[in-house]
């Protein structure tokens, strides 16, 4: 009986830990999406800057 209780507690703790890790993974995925958008915006800004520089040089 005691062993079953300790096994159940261990399983509950593991399940809780897994939920926390899944939440952290979701946060990381959202951060990645935000960073991808930021990189895309920066690439567009750099392209516009490069275009302006090339027109200025002509």
N, C-alpha and C positions, 0 to 999 in steps of 0.2 A: 504494500500500500504506500509506504513512504517513498519507495523507488518510483512508483507511478506518479506520485505528486511532484517529485523533483524532476522527472522527465517532462511532465506537463508544463511545469514552470520554465524549464529550459526551452521547450518548444515555443511557448508564448514569448519569451524573450527574443528568440531567434526570429519569430514572425514580426515582432515589433521592430527589430533591427532591420529586417528586410524592408518593411514599410518606410522606415526612415531613409534607407538607401534609395528606394524607388522615388521618394520625394526629392531627394538630392539630385538624382538623375534627371528628373523632370526639370528642375531648376537649371541644371547644366545645359540641357537641350534648349531651353528658352534663351539662355545666355549665348549659346552658339548662334541661334537664329538672329539675335540682336547684333552680334558681332559681324555676321555675314552681311546684314543690311548696312551696317556702318562701313564695312570694306567696300561694298558696292557704291555707296554714296561718295566715298573718298575717291574711288576710281573714276567716277563720273566727274568729280570736281577737278581731278588731275588732268583728265582728258580735255576739259574745257580750258584749263590753264595752259596746257601744251598747245592747244589750238590758238589761243590768244597770243602766245609767244611766237608761234610760227608766222602768224599774220603780221606781227610787229616787226619780225625780222625781214620780211619781204619788201 
